[in-house]
Amino acid sequence: MNAQLTLDRLRGLRLIAQLLGTSTAFPRTPAQETVVGVSKHLLATQAQNRPAALKAIDLRARADTGTTADALNRSLLIRTWSQRGTHHLLAAEDVRWMTLLCSPRVLATSTKRRGALGLDDAAVDRARDILMEHATEPVGRQTAYELFASVGVDPGDNRGQHLLRHFGGEGTLVQGPPQGAADTFVLLDAVCPLSIDLTGDAALEEMTVRYFRARGVATQKDLQWWSGLKLVDIRRGITVAEEAGEIMPVPGPGGEAMWIPTWAADVTDAEIEATLEQVLDLPAFDEYLLSYTDRSHVMDSEHLVSIGPGKNGIFKAFRVIRGEAQPVVAGA
C-alpha cells in the first residue's frame, strides 16, 4: 500500500485530476483542451445551475466564455438527469449508458411517489407516449405540459415536472438546446444517434475508472454518493478497476481507505506545490466540491453557510487557496 496521503497532496491530486493543475504524470491530451473533451474527462458535471456548469467546463478547457454554451446548443453536450435525480452535463455519447446505470434507484423512488401526486401507471404511459411522439424536435416545458393535458393528465401540482424528470431517468428523453433561459426537451436519439454501448459490469467499470481518473483521490462512499449506486455495486466496481491496474488503494490523511488513479503515484512534490500556489475562482456547484460526499478535506465546516450546502441545498461560487475552498469576499 502507498504511503499515507498528506492533506496538501490530496488537494493537489484532486486539482490536477480535475484539470485545474498540471503534472507530467497526467499530461493533458489535445482533446482535453476542448469543452467536449473536458466534459468526457469529468464524465458528468453537476448542472443544477446551468450557467455555472457551463463556466466550469469553459474554465477547465481554457476556452472563451460561451464555448460550452455553443456545444450545448449543438447537442454535443447534453444536460440531463443522469444520476441522483438532478441535472448533470455530459458528452452526448455518454448520456444513455450513464443514465441507465445510475438512474434505476431514482426511478424506483419516483414511481412510489405517483400515488401522492394523483398519477397511475396508465396516466404516466399516456403522458410518455404523447411526449415521445412530439419530442423528435425540442419541445418547451409549457408545450410538454399542454401535451400531457391533451391526454387527460393534469400537469399541475408538480405532476408535469415529475413526469419530465421521470422520463429523463429512463434514458430516452433529455434536455434539448435551451431557448434563452427556458428549458426544452427532446429524444436523445434525435440529437445523438451514436451512443457508447455499455451495460452491466462493463458500464460499472467504465464509470469507476473515469471517476477516479478525473477526481484524483476519493473514498468508496464518495463514489457512491456521486453516482447514486448501492455500496455493493461501488465495491464491485472498485475491485474490478483495481484488478485492471487503473486505481490503487492509499490511506487518506486521517487513515481512511481511499483510492487514487495509478498515474497519481508519479506526481512529484514540486508539481503538487506548484498546483497549490494557484488561486482559483470556481463557480457554484463546482465538481471540486460536488464530486465528494465528504468535503472536509477541502472545505472547513465554518464555510457551510457561506459556500454550501445550505438548508436549501444550494452551493455558491468559491475561491480556492492552497486547495482549500473559501468564500469569495466582495471587493477582494
C-alpha positions, -999 to +999 in steps of 0.1 A: +000+000+000+012+035-007+023+060+020-004+079+038-015+110+019-009+144+034-037+169+031-017+190+007-011+160-016-048+151-016-058+186-026-031+188-052-040+155-068-077+165-069-069+197-086-046+180-112-072+153-119-099+179-124-077+197-149-071+226-126-034+218-122-007+201-143+017+171-140+039+152-164+024+121-149-010+131-163-004+152-194-034+169-210-044+154-243-054+177-272-090+166-267-089+179-231-083+214-245-119+213-259-151+216-240-163+183-252-131+166-242-132+182-207-168+170-203-158+135-213-130+135-189-152+146-160-179+122-173-207+141-155-207+176-142-233+189-118-256+212-138-284+222-115-272+257-121-268+257-159-247+289-163-223+277-135-219+243-152-210+259-185-185+282-168-169+252-150-163+234-183-151+266-201-126+272-173-111+237-174-109+238-212-092+272-210-119+283-236-136+315-242-168+321-223-196+308-243-178+279-259-195+253-237-229+271-243-223+267-281-216+229-276-248+226-256-268+244-283-254+220-309-262+190-286-225+179-285-231+183-247-263+172-231-280+184-199-300+156-183-308+137-152-281+110-154-277+104-116-292+113-082-323+127-100-305+160-105-292+178-136-257+169-150-239+179-181-223+150-202-208+145-236-237+133-257-223+098-263-221+091-226-257+101-217-275+068-223-252+043-206-246+065-176-283+072-172-293+035-175-265+026-150-272+052-123-310+060-125-328+028-116-329+036-078-341+072-086-368+058-109-380+034-083-384+062-058-401+083-084-426+056-092-435+053-055-445+090-055-471+086-082-500+079-058-493+110-038-493+130-070-526+116-082-509+096-110-514+060-120-494+039-144-519+044-172-517+082-169-479+080-170-480+058-201-503+082-219-481+112-210-450+093-221-465+083-254-477+118-264-444+134-254-423+109-273-445+114-303-437+151-304-402+153-289-384+144-321-378+182-321-372+202-290-404+208-270-407+237-245-418+230-209-452+247-214-458+227-247-449+195-229-475+203-202-501+211-228-494+177-244-499+160-211-532+178-206-544+168-241-544+131-230-561+138-197-530+141-175-531+173-154-496+188-152-504+209-122-492+204-086-458+194-097-471+165-118-456+179-151-422+184-136-423+149-120-431+133-153-404+151-173-377+141-147-390+106-146-389+102-184-354+117-184-343+090-160-355+063-184-327+073-207-346+083-238-356+119-230-330+147-224-330+184-223-325+199-257-308+232-267-322+259-243-344+286-258-329+316-240-333+308-203-361+283-209-356+245-210-366+223-239-369+185-240-361+162-269-355+125-276-318+116-271-319+096-304-330+127-322-299+147-312-273+119-307-278+088-328-245+074-318-241+064-281-214+044-264-229+009-259-221-002-223-242-022-199-238-042-167-204-046-152-187-031-182-206+002-176-198+000-139-161-005-145-160+024-171-177+047-146-154+037-117-122+042-137-133+075-152-145+088-118-112+082-101-091+093-131-110+127-131-114+131-093-079+121-081-085+109-046-118+096-032-134+070-009-160+044-019-186+065-002-176+095-023-183+075-055-215+060-040-229+095-033-217+109-067-232+081-087-262+072-066-255+035-068-256+009-040-225+005-020-223-032-030-221-021-066-194+005-058-173-021-041-175-044-071-166-016-095-136-006-073-124-042-072-126-046-110-108-013-116-081-021-091-076-056-106-073-039-140-045-017-127-064+015-132-066+025-095-048+017-063-056+020-025-040+046-003-046+057+033-061+092+034-049+120+057-069+105+086-060+069+078-093+064+059-094+040+030-091+059-003-082+052-039-062+071-065-057+066-102-024+048-109-009+079-126-012+099-093+016+079-077+041+096-100+031+132-094+060+150-079+060+171-047+071+201-068+041+196-091+018+194-060+033+226-047+030+245-080-006+234-082-014+246-047+002+280-053-027+289-077-056+309-066-087+298-084-122+312-086-147+284-092-184+286-100-213+275-079-218+237-077-183+231-090-172+195-091-142+203-068-168+202-040-197+183-056-176+152-065-173+140-030-197+134-001-170+142+025-159+178+017-140+183+049-107+176+031-110+208+011-135+230+030-138+239+066-172+233+082-174+270+091-180+277+054-211+256+051-233+287+053-212+309+030-204+283+004-229+255+010-247+233+010-271+255+030-305+243+041-318+248+006-290+226-009-275+255-028-238+258-034-223+292-041-192+303-061-160+300-041-123+307-042-096+280-038-065+290-019-039+263-014-065+237-024-090+249+003-124+262-007-131+296+008-159+322+004-155+349-021-153+382-003-168+411-021-142+436-033-113+412-025 
